[in-house]
Amino acid sequence: MIFSEQIQHAIHTLEMGRVSRWLQVIALALAVVALAVIYDLSAYHGFNSVEAMDAAQVARNMAEGRGYTTDFIRPFSVFLIQKHAKSQAGEVTIANGADPARLNGSHPDLANAPLYPTVLAGLFKIFKPEWKANLQDPFWSMGGTFLRFKPEFFIAIFNQILLVGIVALTFFLARMLFDAQVTWLAALLTLGADMLWKFSISGQSTMLLLLVFLGLIWCLCRIEQTGRDTQPDVSRLFLLAFFTGLLVGLGMLTRYAFGWIIIPVVFFLTLFGGVRRPALAVTASLTFVIVVVPWVVRNLAVSGTWFGTAGYAVAENTFVFPRAELMQSIHPDMTKAYWVRPYSRKLLENLRTMFQSDLLKSGGWLLVLFFASLLAKLPNLATRRLRWFALASLLVMLVAQALGTTQLAKLTPEINSENLLVLMLPLLAILAVGGLFQLLRQMDLPSPEAALLIVVATVLICCQPLIATLLPPKISTVPFPPYNPPEIQRFAAWIQPEELIMSDMPWAVAWYGDRQCTWLTVNSGYEFTQLCYYTKRVNALYLTPLTLDSPLLSECYVGSLDSWPRFSLSMLALGKPPEKFPLIFSPYGMGAAIFLSDKVRWPIEYP
């Protein structure tokens, strides 16, 4: 009798108790792992975004003990550091041989928020990846042809582990607010979001930031629920407010633009925080400031700016500084940066584009379903209040993304670090599914099977992009052109570590070649001369299809005489650089690229 009762108790625990919940989570995690294996075999590709390679090479520098430094040199970063060094020196002239730009050694990174590179650096310290492209072993190559770069695949696996955590956290968050049906469907739609899978293999910080954002939402839900208690635990409320501010701060240290989310957070706490609403909002705000201030102090000490080059993202891609002109300028006219009209025009133009296309591309059908669910009156007060936070966050992210859009969005549309809307996907899934089930309850459906059919159709429609990605044809693992890691490592080996390369894709040279590389200056005349002769000598030039594929008429023929596309046309047509250009030696057989050096650095090869 006792034995049978123990069996019944064990069965009840498996079906209804804590063990059941863990089995559900384990099953969900195994499903994600299985899908990750299938996805990687079908759709994995190497890094093809600036931000991924930039953050990874900074992380490697940290792991190797070189501090928070970069080999990807932006001319504008040189300008900021030089300007700050001269202002610190006051009237004292900087002595000959001094290095105010800090290029003769380790150049401080002013572009990346520190948390994600720091996390990657910790992983590099533990697992010590192989930095040389593998051309012999299977999976990494095939018949001597390069397929995958080990450190990139390693980073992709790490981000997919974070995706497992995102799906699990979505599950727990939905379970806090809704019943089991909504919980499982919300987790399933998050798992089936093709945009999240694309970001998981991109190498960017989105997965880490999304995990932080979901933790922030969990804290807000707990504050709202605790604040409605008859006798709320005040110490618990303030502890949750502290963690809320901490998570917003960590999110901003992952991606600067995320800091604007403090606005809807304060809005939510002020309205729905309970009897101590103002104090909770102040606690979260102060914690946020305390977390961010040390990094701001570091940036001020290095460059005299709060957020380095990233703080000027709002000025990029305007009619004053079109494309990447600001980042490629070593002597920019900063008086233009204080005009108002460029920013208002940029905001309106980008908002129009986002409402016409980007909003739906990033949010997918989940966004459509979320807006449709606004018609349903959710029975749970917490979910109705959370919906206000979602709308406020969506509005703030729209404005922040519109103003922060730079040339990165042109190089890698949709899958870039400036895409903030993708962070809303799990929250939209939870609220959209909750609204969908509420609408189904209000509808006069002929049978339960009809409701099931609607749910199945919703899943298929929302997951259709992922299904299409997994179907043939298989995506190439090598994002070429322009990125070819073995070729980059081959020519980078010709350059000494203390020498300087210039390229139109310096992020790739810094990451694959492990060499200091500056972005092309605005032109091949005055700006190049200022950098090469008065800052640090450029020893090699590497031009790729990013420049060689420039429009013939608008940029090569009609463009300015000292533009880099026109320089490339001269090289391709005449086989030599313009007169008086300091780099005149070129190896044979560079393929779809131009490589020039100040001397012969390679074995002599003949056709």
C-alpha positions as CSV (number, residue, x, y, z in Angstrom):
1,M,0.0,0.0,0.0
2,I,2.8,2.4,0.9
3,F,4.6,1.4,-2.2
4,S,1.6,2.1,-4.5
5,E,1.1,5.5,-2.8
6,Q,4.7,6.4,-3.5
7,I,4.3,5.4,-7.2
8,Q,1.1,7.6,-7.4
9,H,3.0,10.5,-5.7
10,A,5.8,10.1,-8.2
11,I,3.4,10.1,-11.2
12,H,1.6,13.1,-9.8
13,T,5.0,14.9,-9.4
14,L,5.9,14.1,-13.0
15,E,2.6,15.3,-14.3
16,M,1.8,18.3,-12.2
17,G,4.8,19.1,-9.9
18,R,8.2,20.7,-10.1
19,V,9.6,17.8,-12.0
20,S,7.0,18.3,-14.7
21,R,8.1,21.9,-15.2
22,W,11.7,20.9,-15.5
23,L,10.8,18.2,-18.0
24,Q,9.0,20.7,-20.0
25,V,11.9,23.1,-20.0
26,I,14.4,20.3,-20.8
27,A,12.1,19.2,-23.7
28,L,12.0,22.7,-25.0
29,A,15.8,23.1,-24.7
30,L,16.4,19.8,-26.6
31,A,14.0,21.0,-29.3
32,V,16.1,24.2,-29.6
33,V,19.4,22.3,-29.8
34,A,18.0,20.0,-32.5
35,L,16.8,22.9,-34.5
36,A,20.2,24.7,-34.0
37,V,22.0,21.6,-35.5
38,I,19.6,21.6,-38.5
39,Y,19.9,25.3,-39.0
40,D,23.7,25.4,-38.8
41,L,23.9,22.6,-41.4
42,S,21.5,24.4,-43.7
43,A,22.0,28.1,-43.2
44,Y,25.2,28.9,-41.3
45,H,27.5,31.4,-42.9
46,G,30.6,33.2,-41.6
47,F,30.5,36.8,-40.4
48,N,29.4,39.4,-42.9
49,S,28.8,42.4,-40.7
50,V,31.1,45.1,-39.5
51,E,30.0,45.0,-35.9
52,A,30.6,41.2,-35.5
53,M,34.2,41.4,-36.7
54,D,34.9,44.6,-34.9
55,A,33.7,43.3,-31.5
56,A,35.5,40.0,-32.0
57,Q,38.9,41.6,-32.7
58,V,38.5,43.8,-29.7
59,A,37.7,40.7,-27.6
60,R,40.8,39.0,-28.9
61,N,43.0,42.0,-28.0
62,M,41.5,41.9,-24.5
63,A,42.1,38.1,-24.2
64,E,45.7,38.5,-25.3
65,G,46.3,41.2,-22.6
66,R,46.3,44.3,-24.9
67,G,43.5,46.0,-23.1
68,Y,40.3,47.5,-24.5
69,T,42.0,48.4,-27.8
70,T,41.2,48.0,-31.5
71,D,43.1,47.2,-34.7
72,F,40.2,48.7,-36.7
73,I,41.2,52.3,-36.9
74,R,38.6,54.9,-37.8
75,P,40.1,58.2,-39.0
76,F,37.5,60.0,-37.0
77,S,38.7,58.1,-33.9
78,V,42.2,59.4,-34.6
79,F,40.8,62.9,-34.9
80,L,39.0,62.7,-31.5
81,I,42.0,61.3,-29.7
82,Q,44.4,63.8,-31.2
83,K,42.1,66.7,-30.4
84,H,41.8,65.5,-26.8
85,A,45.5,65.0,-26.4
86,K,46.2,68.5,-27.7
87,S,43.6,70.1,-25.4
88,Q,45.1,68.3,-22.4
89,A,48.5,69.5,-23.4
90,G,47.2,73.1,-23.3
91,E,49.7,75.6,-24.7
92,V,52.5,73.1,-24.5
93,T,53.4,71.9,-28.0
94,I,53.5,68.1,-28.3
95,A,57.1,67.1,-28.8
96,N,58.4,65.6,-31.9
97,G,58.2,61.8,-31.9
98,A,55.1,61.9,-29.7
99,D,52.1,59.8,-30.6
100,P,48.9,61.8,-29.8
101,A,46.8,59.6,-32.1
102,R,48.0,56.5,-30.1
103,L,48.7,54.5,-33.3
104,N,52.2,53.4,-32.5
105,G,51.0,50.7,-30.3
106,S,47.5,50.0,-29.0
107,H,44.8,52.3,-30.2
108,P,41.9,52.7,-27.7
109,D,38.5,51.5,-29.0
110,L,35.9,54.2,-29.1
111,A,33.2,52.4,-31.1
112,N,32.0,49.4,-29.1
113,A,30.1,49.2,-25.9
114,P,32.2,47.1,-23.6
115,L,30.0,44.2,-22.3
116,Y,29.8,41.9,-25.3
117,P,33.5,42.1,-26.2
118,T,34.3,41.5,-22.6
119,V,32.1,38.4,-22.5
120,L,33.8,37.1,-25.8
121,A,37.2,37.8,-24.3
122,G,36.4,35.6,-21.4
123,L,35.4,32.8,-23.7
124,F,38.5,33.2,-25.8
125,K,40.6,33.0,-22.6
126,I,38.9,29.8,-21.6
127,F,38.6,27.9,-24.9
128,K,41.6,29.5,-26.8
129,P,40.3,29.2,-30.4
130,E,42.6,28.7,-33.4
131,W,43.1,31.9,-35.3
132,K,44.5,30.6,-38.6
133,A,42.0,29.6,-41.3
134,N,41.9,25.8,-41.5
135,L,42.3,24.5,-45.1
136,Q,43.0,20.8,-44.3
137,D,40.4,19.4,-41.8
138,P,36.9,18.4,-42.9
139,F,33.9,20.6,-41.9
140,W,36.2,23.6,-41.8
141,S,37.3,23.0,-45.4
142,M,36.5,20.8,-48.4
143,G,39.2,19.7,-50.8
144,G,41.5,22.5,-49.7
145,T,38.7,25.1,-50.1
146,F,37.9,27.2,-47.1
147,L,34.4,26.7,-45.6
148,R,34.3,27.9,-42.0
149,F,36.4,30.0,-39.6
150,K,36.6,28.2,-36.3
151,P,36.4,31.3,-34.0
152,E,33.3,32.5,-35.8
153,F,31.6,29.2,-35.6
154,F,32.5,29.1,-31.9
155,I,30.9,32.5,-31.4
156,A,27.8,31.4,-33.3
157,I,27.4,28.4,-31.0
158,F,27.7,30.6,-28.0
159,N,25.0,32.9,-29.3
160,Q,22.7,30.0,-30.0
161,I,23.2,28.9,-26.4
162,L,22.0,32.4,-25.5
163,L,19.0,31.8,-27.8
164,V,18.1,28.7,-25.8
165,G,18.1,30.9,-22.7
166,I,15.9,33.5,-24.5
167,V,13.3,30.9,-25.5
168,A,13.4,29.5,-21.9
169,L,13.0,32.9,-20.4
170,T,10.1,33.7,-22.8
171,F,8.5,30.5,-21.6
172,F,8.8,31.5,-17.9
173,L,7.7,35.0,-18.5
174,A,4.6,33.8,-20.4
175,R,3.9,31.3,-17.7
176,M,3.9,34.2,-15.2
177,L,1.2,36.0,-17.1
178,F,-0.9,33.5,-19.0
179,D,-2.0,29.8,-19.0
180,A,-0.2,26.9,-20.4
181,Q,-1.6,27.2,-23.9
182,V,-0.3,30.8,-24.3
183,T,3.0,29.8,-22.6
184,W,3.9,27.0,-25.1
185,L,2.7,28.8,-28.2
186,A,4.6,32.0,-27.3
187,A,7.8,30.0,-26.7
188,L,7.2,28.1,-30.0
189,L,6.8,31.3,-32.0
190,T,9.9,32.8,-30.4
191,L,11.8,29.6,-31.3
192,G,10.4,29.8,-34.9
193,A,11.4,33.4,-35.5
194,D,13.8,33.4,-38.4
195,M,15.1,36.8,-37.6
196,L,16.4,35.6,-34.2
197,W,18.2,32.6,-35.8
198,K,19.8,35.0,-38.4
199,F,21.1,37.1,-35.5
200,S,22.3,34.1,-33.6
201,I,24.8,33.3,-36.3
202,S,25.7,36.9,-37.1
203,G,28.2,37.2,-34.3
204,Q,26.6,40.4,-33.1
205,S,25.6,41.3,-29.5
206,T,21.8,41.0,-30.1
207,M,21.3,37.7,-28.3
208,L,23.1,38.9,-25.2
209,L,21.1,42.2,-25.3
210,L,17.8,40.3,-25.8
211,L,18.5,38.1,-22.8
212,V,19.2,41.3,-20.7
213,F,15.9,42.9,-22.0
214,L,13.8,39.8,-21.1
215,G,15.3,39.9,-17.6
216,L,14.4,43.5,-17.4
217,I,10.8,42.7,-18.4
218,W,10.6,39.9,-15.8
219,C,11.7,42.5,-13.1
220,L,9.0,44.9,-14.2
221,C,6.3,42.2,-14.0
222,R,7.4,41.2,-10.5
223,I,7.3,44.9,-9.4
224,E,3.9,45.3,-10.8
225,Q,2.5,42.1,-9.2
226,T,4.2,42.8,-5.8
227,G,3.0,46.4,-5.9
228,R,-0.6,45.3,-6.1
229,D,-0.4,43.2,-2.9
230,T,-2.4,44.3,0.1
231,Q,0.8,44.7,2.1
232,P,3.6,44.8,-0.4
233,D,7.1,43.8,0.6
234,V,8.9,47.2,0.3
235,S,12.4,45.8,0.5
236,R,11.6,43.4,-2.3
237,L,10.2,46.2,-4.4
238,F,13.4,48.3,-4.0
239,L,15.6,45.2,-4.7
240,L,13.7,44.6,-7.9
241,A,14.0,48.3,-8.9
242,F,17.7,48.1,-8.3
243,F,18.0,45.0,-10.6
244,T,15.8,46.9,-13.2
245,G,18.2,49.8,-13.3
246,L,21.2,47.4,-13.3
247,L,19.8,45.5,-16.3
248,V,19.1,48.8,-18.2
249,G,22.7,49.8,-17.5
250,L,24.1,46.5,-18.6
251,G,22.0,46.7,-21.7
252,M,23.4,50.1,-22.5
253,L,26.9,48.8,-22.0
254,T,26.0,46.1,-24.5
255,R,24.6,48.6,-27.1
256,Y,24.5,52.3,-26.4
257,A,21.2,52.9,-28.1
258,F,19.5,50.6,-25.6
259,G,20.0,53.2,-22.9
260,W,16.9,55.0,-24.2
261,I,14.8,52.2,-22.8
262,I,15.1,53.8,-19.4
263,I,12.3,56.2,-20.6
264,P,9.6,53.5,-20.8
265,V,11.0,51.8,-17.7
266,V,10.6,55.0,-15.6
267,F,7.2,55.5,-17.3
268,F,6.1,52.0,-16.2
269,L,7.4,52.3,-12.6
270,T,5.8,55.7,-12.1
271,L,2.4,54.5,-13.2
272,F,2.3,50.9,-12.1
273,G,4.9,50.5,-9.3
274,G,2.5,50.5,-6.4
275,V,2.5,52.8,-3.4
276,R,6.3,53.6,-3.7
277,R,6.1,54.4,-7.4
278,P,8.3,57.6,-7.5
279,A,10.9,56.1,-5.2
280,L,11.1,53.0,-7.3
281,A,11.6,55.0,-10.5
282,V,14.3,57.1,-8.8
283,T,16.1,53.9,-7.6
284,A,16.1,52.4,-11.0
285,S,17.3,55.6,-12.6
286,L,20.1,56.1,-10.1
287,T,21.3,52.5,-10.4
288,F,21.3,52.9,-14.2
289,V,23.4,56.0,-14.0
290,I,25.9,54.4,-11.5
291,V,26.4,51.5,-13.8
292,V,27.1,53.6,-16.9
293,V,29.1,56.4,-15.4
294,P,32.5,54.5,-15.0
295,W,32.5,53.7,-18.7
296,V,31.6,57.3,-19.6
297,V,34.5,58.5,-17.4
298,R,36.9,56.2,-19.3
299,N,35.7,57.6,-22.6
300,L,36.1,61.1,-21.4
301,A,39.7,60.4,-20.3
302,V,40.6,58.8,-23.6
303,S,38.8,61.0,-26.1
304,G,37.0,63.8,-24.3
305,T,33.6,62.4,-25.5
306,W,31.0,60.5,-23.6
307,F,30.6,57.6,-26.0
308,G,33.5,58.0,-28.4
309,T,32.8,57.7,-32.1
310,A,29.5,55.9,-31.3
311,G,28.1,59.1,-29.9
312,Y,28.2,60.7,-33.3
313,A,26.0,58.0,-35.0
314,V,23.2,60.5,-35.1
315,A,25.3,62.7,-37.4
316,E,26.2,59.9,-39.7
317,N,24.3,59.2,-42.9
318,T,22.8,62.7,-43.0
319,F,23.1,65.1,-45.9
320,V,25.9,66.9,-44.0
321,F,27.9,63.6,-43.5
322,P,26.6,61.2,-46.1
323,R,27.4,57.5,-45.9
324,A,30.5,56.9,-43.7
325,E,32.1,60.2,-44.5
326,L,32.3,61.3,-40.9
327,M,34.1,58.1,-39.7
328,Q,36.5,58.3,-42.6
329,S,37.5,61.9,-42.0
330,I,40.6,62.8,-40.1
331,H,39.8,66.5,-40.3
332,P,36.0,66.8,-40.3
333,D,34.2,70.1,-40.2
334,M,32.4,69.6,-36.9
335,T,30.6,73.0,-37.1
336,K,28.1,71.1,-39.3
337,A,27.3,68.7,-36.5
338,Y,25.5,71.4,-34.6
339,W,22.9,72.1,-37.2
340,V,19.3,70.9,-36.4
341,R,18.0,70.4,-39.9
342,P,20.1,67.3,-40.7
343,Y,18.8,65.4,-37.7
344,S,15.1,66.3,-38.2
345,R,15.4,65.3,-41.9
346,K,17.2,62.1,-41.0
347,L,14.5,61.2,-38.4
348,L,11.6,61.8,-40.8
349,E,13.2,60.0,-43.7
350,N,14.1,57.0,-41.7
351,L,10.8,56.8,-39.9
352,R,9.1,56.7,-43.3
353,T,11.3,53.9,-44.5
354,M,10.8,52.0,-41.2
355,F,7.0,52.2,-41.4
356,Q,7.0,51.3,-45.1
357,S,9.3,48.2,-44.8
358,D,11.7,47.8,-41.9
359,L,9.1,47.5,-39.2
360,L,7.4,44.6,-40.8
361,K,10.7,42.9,-41.8
362,S,12.0,43.1,-38.2
363,G,8.8,42.2,-36.4
364,G,7.4,39.9,-39.0
365,W,3.9,38.5,-38.7
366,L,4.3,38.6,-34.9
367,L,4.1,42.4,-35.1
368,V,0.9,42.2,-37.2
369,L,-0.5,39.7,-34.7
370,F,0.4,42.0,-31.8
371,F,-1.4,45.0,-33.3
372,A,-4.4,42.8,-34.0
373,S,-4.3,41.6,-30.4
374,L,-4.7,45.2,-29.1
375,L,-8.4,44.8,-30.0
376,A,-8.7,42.1,-27.3
377,K,-9.3,43.1,-23.7
378,L,-6.9,40.9,-21.7
379,P,-8.4,39.7,-18.4
380,N,-5.1,39.9,-16.6
381,L,-4.3,43.5,-15.3
382,A,-0.6,42.8,-15.4
383,T,-0.7,41.9,-19.1
384,R,-2.8,45.0,-19.9
385,R,-0.2,47.2,-18.1
386,L,2.7,45.3,-19.8
387,R,1.1,46.1,-23.1
388,W,1.5,49.8,-22.4
389,F,5.2,49.2,-21.7
390,A,5.5,47.3,-25.0
391,L,3.9,50.1,-27.0
392,A,6.1,52.8,-25.2
393,S,9.3,50.7,-25.8
394,L,8.3,50.2,-29.5
395,L,7.9,53.9,-29.9
396,V,11.2,54.7,-28.2
397,M,13.1,52.1,-30.3
398,L,11.6,53.4,-33.5
399,V,12.9,56.9,-32.8
400,A,16.3,55.7,-31.5
401,Q,16.8,53.4,-34.5
402,A,15.8,56.1,-37.0
403,L,18.3,58.6,-35.5
404,G,21.0,56.1,-35.0
405,T,21.0,54.6,-38.5
406,T,24.5,54.7,-40.1
407,Q,26.2,53.2,-43.1
408,L,26.2,49.8,-41.3
409,A,22.5,49.4,-42.2
410,K,23.5,49.8,-45.9
411,L,26.3,47.2,-45.7
412,T,24.2,44.6,-43.9
413,P,20.4,45.4,-44.2
414,E,18.2,44.1,-41.4
415,I,20.9,42.0,-39.7
416,N,22.9,44.8,-38.0
417,S,23.4,46.1,-34.5
418,E,21.3,49.2,-35.3
419,N,18.2,47.0,-35.6
420,L,16.5,47.6,-32.2
421,L,13.1,46.4,-33.2
422,V,14.2,42.8,-33.2
423,L,14.5,43.0,-29.4
424,M,10.7,43.3,-29.2
425,L,10.0,39.9,-30.8
426,P,9.7,37.7,-27.6
427,L,7.6,40.3,-25.8
428,L,5.4,40.7,-28.9
429,A,5.0,36.9,-29.1
430,I,3.8,36.7,-25.5
431,L,1.3,39.5,-25.8
432,A,0.2,38.6,-29.3
433,V,-0.6,35.0,-28.4
434,G,-2.4,36.1,-25.3
435,G,-4.5,38.4,-27.3
436,L,-5.1,35.7,-30.0
437,F,-6.5,33.2,-27.4
438,Q,-8.7,35.9,-25.9
439,L,-10.1,36.8,-29.4
440,L,-10.7,33.1,-30.0
441,R,-12.7,32.9,-26.8
442,Q,-14.8,35.9,-27.9
443,M,-15.5,34.4,-31.4
444,D,-18.5,32.3,-32.2
445,L,-16.6,29.4,-33.7
446,P,-18.5,26.3,-34.8
447,S,-16.2,23.8,-33.0
448,P,-12.9,23.5,-31.0
449,E,-11.3,22.1,-34.1
450,A,-11.8,25.5,-35.9
451,A,-9.9,27.3,-33.1
452,L,-7.1,24.7,-33.4
453,L,-7.0,25.3,-37.1
454,I,-6.6,29.0,-36.6
455,V,-3.7,28.4,-34.1
456,V,-1.9,26.0,-36.5
457,A,-2.3,28.5,-39.4
458,T,-0.9,31.2,-37.2
459,V,2.2,29.1,-36.3
460,L,2.8,28.2,-40.0
461,I,2.5,31.8,-41.1
462,C,4.7,33.2,-38.4
463,C,7.3,30.4,-38.9
464,Q,7.2,30.4,-42.7
465,P,10.4,32.4,-43.1
466,L,12.4,29.9,-40.9
467,I,10.9,27.0,-42.8
468,A,11.9,28.6,-46.1
469,T,15.4,29.2,-44.8
470,L,15.8,25.5,-43.9
471,L,14.6,24.3,-47.3
472,P,17.1,24.0,-50.3
473,P,19.1,25.5,-51.8
474,K,21.8,25.6,-49.0
475,I,23.3,28.9,-48.2
476,S,27.0,29.4,-48.8
477,T,29.1,29.2,-45.6
478,V,31.6,31.8,-47.0
479,P,30.2,35.4,-47.4
480,F,32.4,36.1,-50.5
481,P,32.6,38.6,-52.0
482,P,34.1,40.5,-50.2
483,Y,35.3,38.4,-47.3
484,N,37.9,35.6,-47.9
485,P,39.7,34.8,-44.6
486,P,42.6,32.8,-46.1
487,E,43.4,35.5,-48.7
488,I,43.3,38.2,-46.0
489,Q,45.6,36.2,-43.7
490,R,48.0,35.6,-46.6
491,F,48.6,39.2,-47.4
492,A,48.4,40.3,-43.7
493,A,51.3,38.0,-43.0
494,W,53.4,40.2,-45.3
495,I,52.9,43.2,-43.0
496,Q,54.7,43.6,-39.7
497,P,52.5,44.0,-36.5
498,E,53.7,47.6,-36.0
499,E,52.9,48.6,-39.5
500,L,49.7,50.1,-40.8
501,I,47.3,48.9,-43.6
502,M,44.5,50.9,-45.2
503,S,41.5,49.2,-46.6
504,D,37.8,49.6,-47.5
505,M,37.0,46.7,-45.0
506,P,39.4,47.3,-42.1
507,W,37.2,45.4,-39.8
508,A,37.9,42.2,-41.7
509,V,41.7,42.9,-41.9
510,A,41.7,43.5,-38.2
511,W,39.7,40.3,-37.4
512,Y,41.2,37.8,-39.8
513,G,44.6,39.3,-40.4
514,D,45.3,40.5,-36.8
515,R,46.9,43.6,-38.2
516,Q,46.3,47.3,-37.5
517,C,44.2,48.6,-40.4
518,T,42.6,52.0,-41.0
519,W,39.5,52.7,-42.9
520,L,39.9,54.5,-46.2
521,T,40.1,58.2,-45.7
522,V,37.4,60.4,-47.4
523,N,39.7,60.8,-50.4
524,S,43.0,59.6,-51.8
525,G,44.4,63.1,-51.9
526,Y,44.5,65.6,-49.0
527,E,43.0,63.3,-46.3
528,F,45.2,60.4,-47.2
529,T,48.3,62.6,-47.1
530,Q,47.3,64.0,-43.7
531,L,47.1,60.5,-42.3
532,C,50.1,58.9,-44.1
533,Y,52.6,61.7,-43.7
534,Y,51.5,63.5,-40.5
535,T,50.0,60.8,-38.3
536,K,51.4,57.4,-39.2
537,R,52.8,56.0,-42.4
538,V,50.5,53.7,-44.4
539,N,52.5,50.7,-45.6
540,A,49.9,48.9,-47.6
541,L,46.5,49.5,-49.4
542,Y,43.9,46.8,-49.8
543,L,40.8,47.5,-52.0
544,T,38.1,44.9,-52.4
545,P,34.8,44.6,-54.3
546,L,33.3,47.1,-51.8
547,T,35.1,49.8,-53.8
548,L,35.8,48.0,-57.1
549,D,32.1,47.5,-57.6
550,S,31.3,51.2,-57.3
551,P,28.9,52.7,-59.9
552,L,30.9,53.6,-63.0
553,L,29.2,56.9,-63.9
554,S,28.3,58.5,-60.6
555,E,31.3,57.6,-58.5
556,C,34.1,56.7,-61.0
557,Y,33.6,59.1,-63.9
558,V,31.7,62.0,-62.4
559,G,33.1,61.7,-58.9
560,S,35.8,63.9,-57.5
561,L,39.3,63.5,-59.0
562,D,40.7,62.0,-55.7
563,S,37.9,59.7,-54.9
564,W,38.8,56.0,-54.2
565,P,36.4,54.6,-56.9
566,R,38.2,56.8,-59.4
567,F,41.6,55.6,-58.0
568,S,40.4,52.0,-58.5
569,L,39.3,52.7,-62.0
570,S,42.7,54.1,-62.8
571,M,44.4,51.0,-61.3
572,L,42.2,48.6,-63.3
573,A,42.5,50.6,-66.5
574,L,46.2,51.5,-66.4
575,G,47.6,48.9,-64.1
576,K,49.3,51.4,-61.9
577,P,48.4,54.0,-59.2
578,P,48.2,57.8,-59.9
579,E,51.5,59.7,-60.0
580,K,53.2,60.5,-56.6
581,F,51.1,57.9,-54.8
582,P,53.5,56.4,-52.2
583,L,52.4,52.7,-52.6
584,I,53.5,51.4,-56.0
585,F,54.3,47.7,-55.6
586,S,51.7,45.0,-56.2
587,P,51.9,41.2,-56.2
588,Y,50.6,39.0,-59.0
589,G,47.3,37.1,-58.7
590,M,45.3,39.1,-56.1
591,G,42.0,38.1,-57.9
592,A,39.1,40.4,-57.2
593,A,41.1,42.9,-55.2
594,I,43.9,45.5,-55.4
595,F,46.9,45.3,-53.1
596,L,49.6,47.9,-53.1
597,S,52.6,48.2,-50.8
598,D,55.6,50.5,-50.2
599,K,58.0,47.7,-51.1
600,V,58.1,44.1,-52.3
601,R,57.1,41.9,-49.4
602,W,56.2,38.6,-51.1
603,P,57.9,35.9,-53.1
604,I,58.2,36.8,-56.7
605,E,55.6,35.0,-58.7
606,Y,55.2,34.9,-62.5
607,P,52.1,34.2,-64.5
